[in-house]
Amino acid sequence: LEFVVAGVPHRRTDLVVVNARGQRPQCSWVQPHPAHRPAARLPCVVLCHGNCGSRCFGVEMARHLLAVGITAFALDFAGSGQSDGEYVSLGYFEAQDLEAVVAYLEATQTVTRIGLWGRSMGAVAALLHASAHPVAAVC
């Protein structure tokens, strides 16, 4: 899926990561189209939804991030949205999903810094993850 934000073409890439429990959280990463990427490495904010939510909640926040040159990565925590799993833990196991996402982002070598932005359950997961792993910022 391609679209324009702030006059810059962007592309959404859907992908899957595998968490420590073998589940496969479904993810979407929105970045500038390769022909319009201002640098090889850009900052990224991971958008973490709340209980009963999905990665769709981050659409509005993504627009603001993309407009200032920050890529947006959203996921359906295991047990939510289109991801594997039958239930959520309100943050505990979701932090493991974030561990898989952050490892994926770091392995791409296309991000400069990683921030975590969470709502409700997503905020708990972000704080739990950040307490054990360095990230640029948690909101």
LINLINUR-V463382 format. One record per residue. PSI is psi in degrees with one decimal (* if undefined). OMEGA is omega in whole degrees, -180 to 180 (none if undefined). D_FIRST is the distance of its C-alpha to the first C-alpha in whole Angstrom. Layout:
psi=PSI omega=OMEGA d_first=D_FIRST
psi=PSI omega=OMEGA d_first=D_FIRST
This chain:
psi=128.8 omega=178 d_first=0
psi=145.9 omega=-179 d_first=4
psi=171.0 omega=-177 d_first=7
psi=133.5 omega=174 d_first=11
psi=127.2 omega=179 d_first=13
psi=37.5 omega=178 d_first=17
psi=3.5 omega=-178 d_first=16
psi=127.9 omega=176 d_first=14
psi=135.5 omega=179 d_first=11
psi=160.3 omega=179 d_first=8
psi=133.2 omega=174 d_first=6
psi=128.5 omega=176 d_first=5
psi=123.4 omega=176 d_first=7
psi=138.1 omega=-177 d_first=9
psi=174.7 omega=-179 d_first=13
psi=138.0 omega=169 d_first=16
psi=164.2 omega=179 d_first=19
psi=124.5 omega=-179 d_first=23
psi=178.6 omega=-177 d_first=25
psi=-19.5 omega=179 d_first=29
psi=5.8 omega=180 d_first=30
psi=5.5 omega=177 d_first=28
psi=161.4 omega=-173 d_first=25
psi=81.9 omega=176 d_first=21
psi=133.3 omega=178 d_first=19
psi=138.1 omega=-173 d_first=16
psi=159.1 omega=172 d_first=14
psi=133.4 omega=179 d_first=10
psi=123.3 omega=180 d_first=11
psi=125.1 omega=-178 d_first=9
psi=162.9 omega=174 d_first=11
psi=145.7 omega=175 d_first=12
psi=140.0 omega=-177 d_first=10
psi=-36.0 omega=-180 d_first=13
psi=-14.5 omega=-177 d_first=15
psi=13.1 omega=-179 d_first=15
psi=122.8 omega=-176 d_first=16
psi=-19.7 omega=179 d_first=20
psi=158.4 omega=180 d_first=21
psi=-33.2 omega=180 d_first=21
psi=133.5 omega=-179 d_first=21
psi=156.0 omega=174 d_first=20
psi=157.0 omega=-179 d_first=21
psi=139.1 omega=172 d_first=19
psi=128.7 omega=176 d_first=19
psi=121.8 omega=-178 d_first=19
psi=119.1 omega=-173 d_first=19
psi=112.8 omega=-176 d_first=21
psi=165.9 omega=178 d_first=21
psi=-179.3 omega=178 d_first=25
psi=140.1 omega=-178 d_first=27
psi=16.3 omega=-180 d_first=25
psi=-171.3 omega=177 d_first=22
psi=177.9 omega=-179 d_first=18
psi=-17.2 omega=180 d_first=15
psi=-24.5 omega=-177 d_first=14
psi=-24.2 omega=-173 d_first=17
psi=2.9 omega=-175 d_first=16
psi=-48.1 omega=-178 d_first=13
psi=-44.3 omega=178 d_first=16
psi=-38.3 omega=180 d_first=18
psi=-39.6 omega=179 d_first=14
psi=-42.9 omega=-180 d_first=15
psi=-41.1 omega=180 d_first=18
psi=-48.0 omega=-178 d_first=18
psi=-35.6 omega=-179 d_first=15
psi=-22.9 omega=-180 d_first=17
psi=18.0 omega=173 d_first=20
psi=19.8 omega=178 d_first=18
psi=129.8 omega=179 d_first=18
psi=156.6 omega=-177 d_first=15
psi=128.3 omega=-180 d_first=14
psi=122.6 omega=179 d_first=14
psi=149.3 omega=180 d_first=15
psi=154.6 omega=167 d_first=16
psi=110.8 omega=177 d_first=18
psi=152.8 omega=176 d_first=22
psi=133.6 omega=-177 d_first=23
psi=1.7 omega=-178 d_first=25
psi=158.5 omega=175 d_first=22
psi=-129.3 omega=-178 d_first=19
psi=9.5 omega=-177 d_first=18
psi=160.6 omega=173 d_first=20
psi=164.7 omega=174 d_first=23
psi=151.1 omega=-176 d_first=26
psi=-12.9 omega=-179 d_first=28
psi=165.3 omega=175 d_first=29
psi=162.8 omega=-179 d_first=29
psi=8.3 omega=-179 d_first=31
psi=28.5 omega=172 d_first=31
psi=-36.4 omega=-173 d_first=30
psi=-59.6 omega=-180 d_first=32
psi=-25.7 omega=178 d_first=30
psi=-28.7 omega=175 d_first=27
psi=-32.1 omega=176 d_first=28
psi=-34.5 omega=175 d_first=28
psi=-42.5 omega=178 d_first=24
psi=-36.6 omega=177 d_first=24
psi=-43.1 omega=178 d_first=26
psi=-39.5 omega=179 d_first=24
psi=-48.2 omega=-179 d_first=21
psi=-40.5 omega=177 d_first=23
psi=-42.2 omega=178 d_first=24
psi=-49.9 omega=-178 d_first=21
psi=-43.3 omega=179 d_first=20
psi=-38.0 omega=-179 d_first=23
psi=-26.5 omega=180 d_first=23
psi=-22.5 omega=-176 d_first=20
psi=31.9 omega=178 d_first=23
psi=7.1 omega=178 d_first=20
psi=142.8 omega=177 d_first=21
psi=-46.5 omega=-180 d_first=24
psi=154.3 omega=180 d_first=25
psi=126.2 omega=174 d_first=23
psi=153.8 omega=178 d_first=24
psi=129.9 omega=177 d_first=24
psi=118.6 omega=-176 d_first=23
psi=154.2 omega=176 d_first=24
psi=128.5 omega=176 d_first=25
psi=-117.2 omega=180 d_first=28
psi=-37.6 omega=179 d_first=28
psi=-34.4 omega=177 d_first=25
psi=-40.4 omega=177 d_first=28
psi=-46.9 omega=179 d_first=30
psi=-42.2 omega=-180 d_first=28
psi=-44.3 omega=180 d_first=27
psi=-41.4 omega=178 d_first=31
psi=-43.4 omega=179 d_first=32
psi=-48.1 omega=-177 d_first=30
psi=-26.7 omega=179 d_first=31
psi=-20.8 omega=-178 d_first=34
psi=-14.3 omega=-176 d_first=34
psi=139.7 omega=179 d_first=32
psi=132.4 omega=172 d_first=31
psi=165.8 omega=-177 d_first=28
psi=-44.0 omega=-177 d_first=28
psi=153.3 omega=174 d_first=28
psi=128.5 omega=178 d_first=28
psi=* omega=none d_first=28
